Amino acid sequence: MKSQYIKKPPSEDHEDFPAMEAVTLTPVGIVCSEIKEPMLRANEDGLSLEEHREKVETHRDRVNAMVSEIIIDPALSGILDGIEGFSHILVLYWPHLVPRERRNLQKVHPMGRKDIPKQGIFATCSPARPNPVLVTAVKLIERKKNILRVQGLEAVDGSPVLDIKPYNPGYYQVEDPILPDWMKKLLKEE
């Protein structure tokens, strides 16, 4: 299938890169969470941790155990039907506290760690991205009408929810993923 926007491959210097239409998203719901401020902040230097590094592990444990609610717009009647048959869901949300001027970062030290070389934004899970859509796999505890109670969602209170998908290991699970050494280091420290 040919793209309606790209008529020919763009040149390496990008002078032929086509103009694209803006995409407008309408939230389907909102997150209600104990988390009131993001742990990771985008600033003029890249990323910084708002908490001391030794608190990161405590934060991770707290998030993994924390129960949040996702309130879906009641006007979307029926959109959640059948979701309760899944133990886990993917929540796509917008980190609304990332200022627009911080979405132009192209490289950052992952997790604000200066001991890790800068990486391109798309090689990180940084919330400071051109289109800051974040995704988290969470445990679905229960559904009550238009409210989902979930465990393990790191979204800040008030984050707009853009989409929800059922976690399907046939689609999302990969065998033997390869990670760069800096990511392995971060995961080991969690």
N, C-alpha and C positions, 0 to 999 in steps of 0.2 A: 504494500500500500504506500502510495506516495504522499508526502506531506503537502498540504495546501499552502504552507508558508515557505518552505525551502524548495525552490525550483531547481537549484543545483547545489552541489556541496560548497560550503563557504571556503574561501581561500584562507590560508594560514594567517594572513594579516587581518582577517575579519572584515575587510572593506566590503565584501559581498554578503555579509551576514544580514539576513532579512529582518525588517521590523516586524514585531509580533504584536498581536492584539493583547490588551490587558485581560486578565482573568479575574472575575469577581466571584468571591465565595460568600455564602450566607451561612452563618453558624446554625447548626441544628440543635444545639444545646449549650449548657454551661456547666463548668466544674465547681462543685462545692467541696472545699478541702481545708484541712488545718494549715496547709502551707500558705503563708501570706506574702512571703518574699522569696524570689528565686535564690538558690544557693550560688549559682554562677551568674555573673553580671558582665555585660558587654560594655567596654569603655574605650577611650581613645587608644589605649595600649593593647587592646585585644580583649582577653577574658580575664576575670579575676574571681577568686572564690570569696564570697562574703563571709564565710565561716573559716575558722582556722582549719588547716589541713587535718589535724587529729580529730576534728568533729565530722569529717566527711563519712567515716565509717559509721558513726552513730546516726548520721542523717540517712544513710543508705538503709540501715537496719530499721529505722523509724518509718521510712517510706514503704519498705517492703511489707511491714506489718500494718500500716495505716489503711483505714477504710475511708473512701471518699464517695461522694454521690455525683452522678452525672444526671442532670435534669434535662430531658429532651423537650423541645417545644411541643406543648400539648396539641397544637394545630397539626402536627405530623402524626395524626392518629393512625395506628396500625404499623408504623415503621419499625417498631421493636418486636412485633409478633414473631415468635420462634427463637428469639435470641437466648431465652432461658434454657434452651437445650444445649448450650455450649458452656464449658467450664471456664474458658478464657476468651477475651475479645481484644481487638486492637483498637485503641482510641487515638484518633488523629486530632490534634488540637493546635491552637495558635498561641504562642507565648506572648500574650498581649502587653507585657511590661518591657519588652525589648523595643527601645525607641527606634523609629524609622531610620534616623541617622547612623545607627549602629548596625544596620543590615547591609552595609557596604563592605564589611570586613571580608578579605579574601583569604587571609592566612591567620591562624591563631596558634598559640601554645595550647594543646589540648588540656582542658580543665584548668586553664590559667597557669599551668605548671611550666615555669621557665627552664626547668631541667629537661624538658622534652622539646625537641626542635619544632619550629612552626610547621604546621601542616595546612593544606588547602581546606577551606571550610567544608567541602563535600567529602573530605576524608575524616571528618569529625562528626560528633553528635551535637555540636554547638547550637544553642538556640539563636545565635546571631548569624542569620543566613539571609540571602536575598528574599526568599519566601519562607519565613520561619514556621514551617509546618513540622510539628513533632509527632512522633508515634511511640506508643508504649503498649506492650502486651501486658494485660492485667487479668487477675482472677475475677470472674463475675460471681459475686456472692448471691445476689438476688435482684429480681426485677419486681417493682411495684408500680403498675401502670406506666407512667412516663419517666420513672426514676430507676436508675441502675445503681446498685451499691457494688463498688469494686474495691479490690485490694491491690496496692502496689503502684498507684498512679502518682507520678511526681509532678503533676501539673499544679500551678499556683491557683489559689481560689479566684474564681471569676474568669478563668481561661475559657475562651470560646471553643466549643467542640465542633469540628468540621465534618467528621464522619466517624462511623463505627463499623468495624468489620468483624465477623467471627474469626477466631483463630483457627486455622485449618492447617495441621501439620503437613498435609500433602502439598500445600501451596507455599508455605513459609519456612519450612524446615529444610535446611541444607546439611549435607553430610560433609564432615571434615572441612569446615571453613578455615581459611588462612587469614591470620591477623598479623599486622606489623608488630614488631617488638615493643614499641611504645604503648600500644593498646594492651598487649599482654601484661606489661608492667602495671598499667592502671587497674586492670581487672584483678590482678594478684593482690594489689593493695586494698581493694574494697573489702 
